[in-house]
């Protein structure tokens, strides 16, 4: 994005950052993430467009359904378990994401807890020495060799009762193996909403081990992917999403060099990939029109810092209805990219409950979204309207998971 205007400072004359309106920035992200217009063409496009779909069920399926017209649960399962083009892994801020194989080296190198610190922490809380922890890890991987994927309880049965550490030692060591890229979660047992995962050896499920890469280079690649999904975004937004320190984040932005362009957004500096700058400048904010049902922890609401990009998605008065005190985003109805209500899925009961914020909702569009969601999960859903909600803090702990039924 070019701009010939300059500003004079005591240090000389510098080009001013082009001004981008909040509406245009929001629309740019909506279109990229498939939340406006025609949406995206596939699950893999949705994973790439978000920098990774949050990995916990049912969020992963519902996030894809919001972005990919005609999506079915089996579409994501196919990529996860048959094509194995994506995997569930711990990544940004130690949370579970579904990510493509080509990004794994960078993610393993620069997100989540460092591997040596993970070993120290797990050994301490599992009441084992580090040597005992590593030995147990070897036993687990050996037990998985030549067998069908196994749950933690099934692994325990195979290993027998002679296990070191406390009762949590096995579960924690399984997590360590995942962090080291030695095992991977496979097809969940139960329904599409289940999080009961069996584990397989990485070598058996994926094949080639995750390549070790330089952490600084890895951060540049992850930052590039982040800005592709969420830019324009601020340095603080990137810092929050990745969980990096400021000491790591600022040099990473600098290392991107001419790949990024500075813009002025809502009175502050933000970054956009340079090859998107002309598209952003020419974008009609009307292209962001549309209504979507986004699930708990959807990438759109978890991609920005509290004092950053979230302000373009949530009105100040609605913030306590969307985020709890820990920063968890609930399931939200967005209209033109802005939170306009909350919703809750009762798949067993065949219903979807929707509560509008004070401005109301375009109910015809909500009905269409509910019908499409029902087709995606293979369950006919009836729409029930609920009262205007109060803050999530009005309910018990974890009200964000059920923002309507858990309220008093």
Kinemage of the C-alpha trace (Angstrom):
@kinemage 1
@onewidth
@group {chain A} dominant
@subgroup {mainchain}
@vectorlist {calphas} color= white
{ca unk a 1} P 0.000 0.000 0.000
{ca unk a 2} L 1.648 3.175 -1.156
{ca unk a 3} L 1.140 6.628 0.324
{ca unk a 4} L 3.137 9.731 -0.604
{ca unk a 5} L 2.145 11.800 2.407
{ca unk a 6} L 4.900 12.589 4.896
{ca unk a 7} L 5.133 13.864 8.431
{ca unk a 8} L 7.978 16.003 9.812
{ca unk a 9} L 9.464 14.937 13.147
{ca unk a 10} L 12.587 16.016 15.063
{ca unk a 11} L 14.244 12.975 13.469
{ca unk a 12} L 13.374 13.860 9.848
{ca unk a 13} L 10.559 13.347 7.349
{ca unk a 14} L 8.818 9.980 7.260
{ca unk a 15} L 6.023 8.458 5.190
{ca unk a 16} L 2.738 8.323 7.061
{ca unk a 17} L 1.036 4.951 7.413
{ca unk a 18} L -2.088 4.737 5.230
{ca unk a 19} L -5.276 4.963 7.266
{ca unk a 20} L -7.530 1.895 7.208
{ca unk a 21} L -11.013 2.077 8.682
{ca unk a 22} L -12.133 -0.506 11.225
{ca unk a 23} L -14.951 -1.570 8.900
{ca unk a 24} L -12.540 -2.192 6.013
{ca unk a 25} L -10.092 -4.125 8.237
{ca unk a 26} L -12.932 -6.254 9.603
{ca unk a 27} L -14.259 -6.988 6.117
{ca unk a 28} L -10.795 -7.964 4.907
{ca unk a 29} L -10.545 -10.637 7.608
{ca unk a 30} L -14.130 -11.807 7.142
{ca unk a 31} L -13.568 -12.429 3.450
{ca unk a 32} L -10.223 -14.151 4.011
{ca unk a 33} L -11.681 -16.431 6.681
{ca unk a 34} L -14.754 -17.352 4.663
{ca unk a 35} L -17.155 -15.570 7.022
{ca unk a 36} L -18.559 -13.311 4.319
{ca unk a 37} L -19.403 -13.747 0.683
{ca unk a 38} L -19.386 -17.245 -0.770
{ca unk a 39} L -17.190 -18.752 1.924
{ca unk a 40} L -14.307 -21.160 1.406
{ca unk a 41} L -14.034 -24.212 -0.806
{ca unk a 42} L -12.706 -26.884 1.540
{ca unk a 43} L -11.642 -27.898 5.029
{ca unk a 44} L -7.998 -27.358 4.124
{ca unk a 45} L -8.790 -23.814 3.025
{ca unk a 46} L -10.533 -23.195 6.359
{ca unk a 47} L -7.530 -24.481 8.305
{ca unk a 48} L -5.166 -22.276 6.328
{ca unk a 49} L -7.457 -19.228 6.451
{ca unk a 50} L -7.583 -19.243 10.258
{ca unk a 51} L -3.973 -20.087 11.017
{ca unk a 52} L -5.359 -23.324 12.431
{ca unk a 53} L -8.824 -24.384 13.567
{ca unk a 54} L -9.252 -24.847 17.306
{ca unk a 55} L -8.898 -28.598 17.760
{ca unk a 56} L -11.416 -29.539 20.446
{ca unk a 57} L -14.719 -31.115 19.388
{ca unk a 58} L -17.306 -29.898 18.605
{ca unk a 59} L -15.640 -26.530 17.912
{ca unk a 60} L -13.473 -27.848 15.075
{ca unk a 61} L -16.513 -29.098 13.137
{ca unk a 62} L -18.661 -26.052 13.836
{ca unk a 63} L -15.884 -23.647 12.819
{ca unk a 64} L -15.581 -25.429 9.482
{ca unk a 65} L -19.358 -25.439 9.039
{ca unk a 66} L -19.410 -21.641 9.450
{ca unk a 67} L -16.839 -21.187 6.676
{ca unk a 68} L -17.347 -23.952 4.113
{ca unk a 69} L -20.739 -24.111 2.348
{ca unk a 70} L -22.074 -27.661 2.215
{ca unk a 71} L -19.637 -28.855 4.898
{ca unk a 72} L -20.266 -32.213 6.545
{ca unk a 73} L -18.637 -33.697 9.650
{ca unk a 74} L -17.127 -36.423 7.477
{ca unk a 75} L -15.207 -33.800 5.471
{ca unk a 76} L -12.965 -32.887 8.401
{ca unk a 77} L -12.711 -36.502 9.525
{ca unk a 78} L -11.482 -37.423 6.054
{ca unk a 79} L -8.616 -34.936 6.221
{ca unk a 80} L -7.733 -35.900 9.793
{ca unk a 81} L -7.990 -39.666 9.652
{ca unk a 82} L -7.885 -40.821 6.036
{ca unk a 83} L -5.819 -38.287 4.116
{ca unk a 84} L -3.932 -37.339 7.296
{ca unk a 85} L -3.160 -33.970 5.755
{ca unk a 86} L -3.776 -32.245 9.109
{ca unk a 87} L -3.272 -33.299 12.724
{ca unk a 88} L -4.344 -32.193 16.174
{ca unk a 89} L -1.432 -30.759 18.109
{ca unk a 90} L -0.672 -28.396 20.950
{ca unk a 91} L 0.465 -25.079 19.503
{ca unk a 92} L -0.258 -21.425 20.291
{ca unk a 93} L -0.430 -20.780 24.031
{ca unk a 94} L -0.359 -24.552 24.562
{ca unk a 95} L -3.881 -24.975 23.178
{ca unk a 96} L -5.026 -27.743 20.826
{ca unk a 97} L -5.236 -26.828 17.137
{ca unk a 98} L -5.770 -28.628 13.870
{ca unk a 99} L -2.822 -27.710 11.671
{ca unk a 100} L -1.400 -28.722 8.276
{ca unk a 101} L 1.680 -30.927 8.180
{ca unk a 102} L 3.843 -28.317 6.459
{ca unk a 103} L 3.465 -25.863 9.359
{ca unk a 104} L 4.317 -28.368 12.112
{ca unk a 105} L 8.108 -27.802 12.143
{ca unk a 106} L 7.593 -24.086 12.773
{ca unk a 107} L 4.888 -24.658 15.374
{ca unk a 108} L 6.923 -27.226 17.274
{ca unk a 109} L 9.922 -24.888 17.269
{ca unk a 110} L 8.331 -21.671 18.531
{ca unk a 111} L 4.906 -22.195 20.138
{ca unk a 112} L 3.858 -23.664 23.437
{ca unk a 113} L 6.248 -24.583 26.191
{ca unk a 114} L 9.848 -25.445 25.331
{ca unk a 115} L 10.394 -29.196 25.290
{ca unk a 116} L 13.022 -29.205 28.039
{ca unk a 117} L 10.739 -27.165 30.293
{ca unk a 118} L 7.876 -29.561 29.558
{ca unk a 119} L 10.043 -32.467 30.707
{ca unk a 120} L 11.036 -30.685 33.923
{ca unk a 121} L 7.428 -29.702 34.686
{ca unk a 122} L 5.938 -33.127 33.998
{ca unk a 123} L 8.604 -34.935 35.999
{ca unk a 124} L 7.929 -32.649 38.948
{ca unk a 125} L 4.141 -32.906 38.967
{ca unk a 126} L 4.091 -36.609 38.101
{ca unk a 127} L 6.502 -37.233 41.006
{ca unk a 128} L 9.162 -38.851 38.841
{ca unk a 129} L 12.747 -38.102 37.997
{ca unk a 130} L 13.454 -36.875 34.496
{ca unk a 131} L 15.121 -40.192 33.725
{ca unk a 132} L 12.025 -42.085 34.909
{ca unk a 133} L 9.818 -39.843 32.782
{ca unk a 134} L 11.840 -40.476 29.650
{ca unk a 135} L 11.938 -44.198 30.356
{ca unk a 136} L 8.154 -44.289 30.747
{ca unk a 137} L 7.826 -42.372 27.481
{ca unk a 138} L 9.887 -45.036 25.746
{ca unk a 139} L 7.683 -47.770 27.227
{ca unk a 140} L 4.523 -46.035 25.991
{ca unk a 141} L 5.857 -45.645 22.468
{ca unk a 142} L 6.987 -49.285 22.440
{ca unk a 143} L 3.538 -50.400 23.630
{ca unk a 144} L 1.913 -48.569 20.693
{ca unk a 145} L 4.214 -50.162 18.149
{ca unk a 146} L 2.398 -52.702 15.983
{ca unk a 147} L -0.972 -52.089 17.653
{ca unk a 148} L -4.120 -50.201 16.751
{ca unk a 149} L -4.346 -46.730 18.340
{ca unk a 150} L -5.014 -46.877 22.089
{ca unk a 151} L -6.526 -44.571 24.680
{ca unk a 152} L -4.626 -43.717 27.856
{ca unk a 153} L -6.585 -46.347 29.777
{ca unk a 154} L -5.804 -48.973 27.154
{ca unk a 155} L -2.123 -48.047 27.283
{ca unk a 156} L -2.252 -48.429 31.054
{ca unk a 157} L -3.719 -51.916 30.704
{ca unk a 158} L -0.976 -52.971 28.288
{ca unk a 159} L 1.808 -51.612 30.488
{ca unk a 160} L 0.424 -53.233 33.632
{ca unk a 161} L 0.506 -51.933 37.183
{ca unk a 162} L 4.254 -51.375 37.535
{ca unk a 163} L 4.313 -47.689 36.635
{ca unk a 164} L 6.412 -44.957 38.225
{ca unk a 165} L 5.062 -41.699 39.612
{ca unk a 166} L 1.602 -40.760 40.802
{ca unk a 167} L -1.773 -41.554 39.263
{ca unk a 168} L -1.421 -38.726 36.730
{ca unk a 169} L 2.034 -39.766 35.543
{ca unk a 170} L 0.873 -41.802 32.559
{ca unk a 171} L -1.499 -39.117 31.227
{ca unk a 172} L 1.154 -36.441 31.619
{ca unk a 173} L 3.808 -38.548 29.909
{ca unk a 174} L 1.450 -39.129 26.989
{ca unk a 175} L 1.196 -35.341 26.723
{ca unk a 176} L 4.992 -35.128 26.763
{ca unk a 177} L 5.200 -37.579 23.854
{ca unk a 178} L 2.779 -35.406 21.901
{ca unk a 179} L 4.929 -32.350 22.582
{ca unk a 180} L 7.969 -34.234 21.326
{ca unk a 181} L 6.172 -35.301 18.138
{ca unk a 182} L 6.431 -39.000 18.995
{ca unk a 183} L 2.710 -39.796 19.209
{ca unk a 184} L -0.430 -38.235 17.734
{ca unk a 185} L -4.155 -38.166 18.481
{ca unk a 186} L -6.211 -40.299 16.102
{ca unk a 187} L -9.947 -40.781 15.436
{ca unk a 188} L -12.004 -40.003 18.532
{ca unk a 189} L -14.088 -42.734 20.082
{ca unk a 190} L -17.823 -42.052 20.208
{ca unk a 191} L -19.766 -39.317 18.441
{ca unk a 192} L -18.447 -36.319 16.524
{ca unk a 193} L -18.610 -34.355 19.792
{ca unk a 194} L -16.287 -36.719 21.668
{ca unk a 195} L -12.805 -35.822 22.846
{ca unk a 196} L -11.825 -39.379 23.820
{ca unk a 197} L -8.779 -39.851 21.618
{ca unk a 198} L -6.707 -42.961 21.047
{ca unk a 199} L -3.032 -42.389 20.313
{ca unk a 200} L -0.731 -43.790 17.647
{ca unk a 201} L 2.990 -43.559 17.118
{ca unk a 202} L 3.837 -40.548 14.980
{ca unk a 203} L 5.945 -42.734 12.705
{ca unk a 204} L 3.006 -45.071 12.078
{ca unk a 205} L 0.333 -42.396 11.593
{ca unk a 206} L 2.140 -39.503 9.903
{ca unk a 207} L 5.405 -41.017 8.751
{ca unk a 208} L 8.384 -38.674 8.646
{ca unk a 209} L 9.357 -37.046 11.947
{ca unk a 210} L 8.861 -33.334 12.483
{ca unk a 211} L 11.938 -31.513 11.244
{ca unk a 212} L 13.872 -29.378 13.717
{ca unk a 213} L 14.075 -25.758 12.577
{ca unk a 214} L 15.595 -22.586 13.981
{ca unk a 215} L 13.146 -20.939 16.422
{ca unk a 216} L 13.718 -17.436 15.029
{ca unk a 217} L 12.993 -18.591 11.485
{ca unk a 218} L 9.997 -20.520 12.789
{ca unk a 219} L 8.574 -17.392 14.395
{ca unk a 220} L 8.809 -15.545 11.092
{ca unk a 221} L 6.857 -18.300 9.335
{ca unk a 222} L 4.171 -18.411 12.047
{ca unk a 223} L 3.870 -14.604 12.027
{ca unk a 224} L 3.472 -14.676 8.257
{ca unk a 225} L 0.667 -17.242 8.552
{ca unk a 226} L -0.943 -15.215 11.326
{ca unk a 227} L -1.040 -12.019 9.284
{ca unk a 228} L -2.396 -13.963 6.320
{ca unk a 229} L -5.330 -14.983 8.505
{ca unk a 230} L -5.819 -11.959 10.784
{ca unk a 231} L -4.044 -8.968 9.280
{ca unk a 232} L -4.246 -6.088 9.578
{ca unk a 233} L -3.256 -6.809 13.158
{ca unk a 234} L -0.988 -5.217 15.735
{ca unk a 235} L 2.230 -6.453 17.255
{ca unk a 236} L 0.322 -6.976 20.519
{ca unk a 237} L -2.270 -9.094 18.683
{ca unk a 238} L 0.478 -11.351 17.342
{ca unk a 239} L 2.119 -11.537 20.773
{ca unk a 240} L -1.150 -12.545 22.430
{ca unk a 241} L -2.139 -15.147 19.831
{ca unk a 242} L 1.210 -16.893 19.810
{ca unk a 243} L 1.973 -16.572 23.505
{ca unk a 244} L 5.414 -15.148 22.691
{ca unk a 245} L 7.229 -12.569 24.749
{ca unk a 246} L 7.650 -9.015 23.500
{ca unk a 247} L 11.360 -9.790 23.154
{ca unk a 248} L 10.522 -12.470 20.580
{ca unk a 249} L 7.600 -10.725 18.888
{ca unk a 250} L 9.170 -7.369 18.004
{ca unk a 251} L 12.247 -8.827 16.220
{ca unk a 252} L 9.957 -11.216 14.351
{ca unk a 253} L 7.934 -8.312 12.959
{ca unk a 254} L 11.168 -6.562 12.012
{ca unk a 255} L 12.466 -9.701 10.308
{ca unk a 256} L 9.474 -9.753 7.960
{ca unk a 257} L 10.853 -6.574 6.394
{ca unk a 258} L 9.242 -5.638 3.080
{ca unk a 259} L 6.825 -8.562 3.335
{ca unk a 260} L 4.621 -6.406 5.560
{ca unk a 261} L 3.205 -2.903 5.316
{ca unk a 262} L 2.283 -0.617 8.210
{ca unk a 263} L -1.199 0.880 8.331
{ca unk a 264} L -2.946 3.174 10.763
{ca unk a 265} L -5.935 1.368 12.257
{ca unk a 266} L -8.232 2.875 14.864
{ca unk a 267} L -5.560 5.365 15.862
{ca unk a 268} L -2.758 2.822 16.229
{ca unk a 269} L -0.209 1.026 14.089
{ca unk a 270} L -1.050 -2.360 12.550
{ca unk a 271} L 0.492 -4.681 9.970
{ca unk a 272} L -0.778 -6.231 6.777
{ca unk a 273} L 1.051 -8.475 4.352
{ca unk a 274} L 2.324 -6.304 1.512
{ca unk a 275} L 0.829 -8.534 -1.172
{ca unk a 276} L -2.607 -7.866 0.383
{ca unk a 277} L -2.199 -4.113 0.740
{ca unk a 278} L -3.780 -3.113 -2.575
{ca unk a 279} L -6.694 -5.514 -2.034
{ca unk a 280} L -7.286 -4.037 1.417
{ca unk a 281} L -7.176 -0.465 0.088
{ca unk a 282} L -9.718 -1.188 -2.656
{ca unk a 283} L -12.056 -3.324 -0.555
{ca unk a 284} L -15.692 -2.317 -0.259
{ca unk a 285} L -16.770 -2.741 3.397
{ca unk a 286} L -20.148 -3.937 2.092
{ca unk a 287} L -18.390 -7.160 1.089
{ca unk a 288} L -18.447 -8.091 4.774
{ca unk a 289} L -22.209 -8.524 4.955
{ca unk a 290} L -23.471 -11.824 6.258
{ca unk a 291} L -24.642 -13.784 9.294
{ca unk a 292} L -22.731 -16.712 10.799
{ca unk a 293} L -23.006 -18.972 13.844
{ca unk a 294} L -19.534 -19.256 15.369
{ca unk a 295} L -18.807 -21.806 18.106
{ca unk a 296} L -17.009 -21.539 21.428
{ca unk a 297} L -13.314 -20.686 20.937
{ca unk a 298} L -13.753 -19.920 17.261
{ca unk a 299} L -10.599 -18.552 15.652
{ca unk a 300} L -12.303 -15.283 14.665
{ca unk a 301} L -12.851 -14.332 18.300
{ca unk a 302} L -9.641 -15.845 19.687
{ca unk a 303} L -7.233 -14.283 17.191
{ca unk a 304} L -6.709 -10.856 18.768
{ca unk a 305} L -5.601 -9.307 22.040
{ca unk a 306} L -8.086 -7.892 24.501
{ca unk a 307} L -6.845 -4.355 23.888
{ca unk a 308} L -6.395 -4.904 20.162
{ca unk a 309} L -8.439 -6.359 17.318
{ca unk a 310} L -11.303 -7.594 19.482
{ca unk a 311} L -12.721 -4.076 19.554
{ca unk a 312} L -13.605 -4.341 15.854
{ca unk a 313} L -15.648 -7.496 16.490
{ca unk a 314} L -17.392 -6.796 19.793
{ca unk a 315} L -19.024 -3.604 21.019
{ca unk a 316} L -17.754 -2.489 24.399
{ca unk a 317} L -21.130 -3.025 26.067
{ca unk a 318} L -21.350 -6.571 24.688
{ca unk a 319} L -17.856 -7.675 25.667
{ca unk a 320} L -18.941 -9.345 28.964
{ca unk a 321} L -21.551 -11.315 26.989
{ca unk a 322} L -18.931 -12.690 24.569
{ca unk a 323} L -15.819 -13.208 26.733
{ca unk a 324} L -15.568 -14.498 30.279
{ca unk a 325} L -13.007 -13.203 32.759
{ca unk a 326} L -10.431 -15.735 31.537
{ca unk a 327} L -10.761 -14.549 27.938
{ca unk a 328} L -12.752 -17.554 26.676
{ca unk a 329} L -15.080 -16.637 23.805
{ca unk a 330} L -18.542 -18.173 23.856
{ca unk a 331} L -20.630 -19.258 20.841
{ca unk a 332} L -21.583 -16.077 18.993
{ca unk a 333} L -23.911 -14.979 16.221
{ca unk a 334} L -22.082 -12.455 14.069
{ca unk a 335} L -23.821 -10.031 11.735
{ca unk a 336} L -21.453 -8.320 9.293
{ca unk a 337} L -18.569 -9.518 11.476
{ca unk a 338} L -19.820 -7.992 14.743
{ca unk a 339} L -21.161 -9.979 17.706
{ca unk a 340} L -24.958 -9.645 17.711
{ca unk a 341} L -26.087 -12.527 19.929
{ca unk a 342} L -25.150 -15.854 21.463
{ca unk a 343} L -26.338 -19.345 20.650
{ca unk a 344} L -26.243 -22.845 22.035
{ca unk a 345} L -26.506 -26.216 20.319
{ca unk a 346} L -28.471 -29.095 21.817
{ca unk a 347} L -27.720 -31.767 19.234
{ca unk a 348} L -29.329 -34.575 21.235
{ca unk a 349} L -32.515 -32.536 21.619
{ca unk a 350} L -32.502 -31.422 17.994
{ca unk a 351} L -32.584 -27.726 18.798
{ca unk a 352} L -30.517 -24.578 18.610
{ca unk a 353} L -31.192 -21.750 21.046
{ca unk a 354} L -30.363 -18.188 20.027
{ca unk a 355} L -30.375 -15.093 22.246
{ca unk a 356} L -30.011 -11.688 20.535
{ca unk a 357} L -28.188 -8.711 21.946
{ca unk a 358} L -30.041 -5.424 22.286
{ca unk a 359} L -29.934 -4.641 18.568
{ca unk a 360} L -31.857 -7.765 17.564
{ca unk a 361} L -31.017 -10.249 14.815
{ca unk a 362} L -31.908 -10.912 11.160
{ca unk a 363} L -33.946 -13.988 12.042
{ca unk a 364} L -34.369 -15.224 8.468
{ca unk a 365} L -30.583 -15.402 8.119
{ca unk a 366} L -30.267 -17.095 11.510
{ca unk a 367} L -32.876 -19.672 10.456
{ca unk a 368} L -30.899 -20.377 7.290
{ca unk a 369} L -27.695 -20.751 9.306
{ca unk a 370} L -29.360 -23.164 11.711
{ca unk a 371} L -30.686 -25.260 8.835
{ca unk a 372} L -27.236 -25.414 7.222
{ca unk a 373} L -25.698 -26.395 10.535
{ca unk a 374} L -28.249 -29.169 10.942
{ca unk a 375} L -27.298 -30.546 7.545
{ca unk a 376} L -23.612 -30.367 8.445
{ca unk a 377} L -24.036 -32.478 11.582
{ca unk a 378} L -26.786 -34.714 10.213
{ca unk a 379} L -29.479 -33.587 12.662
{ca unk a 380} L -32.589 -31.536 11.939
{ca unk a 381} L -32.553 -28.524 14.255
{ca unk a 382} L -35.471 -26.406 15.397
{ca unk a 383} L -34.699 -22.808 16.301
{ca unk a 384} L -35.725 -21.501 19.719
{ca unk a 385} L -35.462 -17.825 20.546
{ca unk a 386} L -34.159 -16.908 23.994
{ca unk a 387} L -34.129 -13.679 25.986
{ca unk a 388} L -31.441 -11.009 25.685
{ca unk a 389} L -28.520 -12.353 27.742
{ca unk a 390} L -26.614 -10.692 30.523
{ca unk a 391} L -22.874 -11.017 31.239
{ca unk a 392} L -21.346 -14.497 31.274
{ca unk a 393} L -20.344 -13.789 34.866
{ca unk a 394} L -24.031 -14.045 35.846
{ca unk a 395} L -23.796 -17.824 35.421
{ca unk a 396} L -21.628 -20.453 37.096
{ca unk a 397} L -18.077 -21.338 36.117
{ca unk a 398} L -17.705 -22.212 32.419
{ca unk a 399} L -20.963 -20.535 31.437
{ca unk a 400} L -19.223 -19.627 28.179
{ca unk a 401} L -19.660 -23.276 27.123
{ca unk a 402} L -23.452 -22.993 27.398
{ca unk a 403} L -24.247 -19.267 27.374
{ca unk a 404} L -28.032 -19.671 27.479
{ca unk a 405} L -28.936 -22.767 29.494
{ca unk a 406} L -26.399 -22.134 32.283
{ca unk a 407} L -27.667 -18.665 33.047
{ca unk a 408} L -29.970 -18.131 36.035
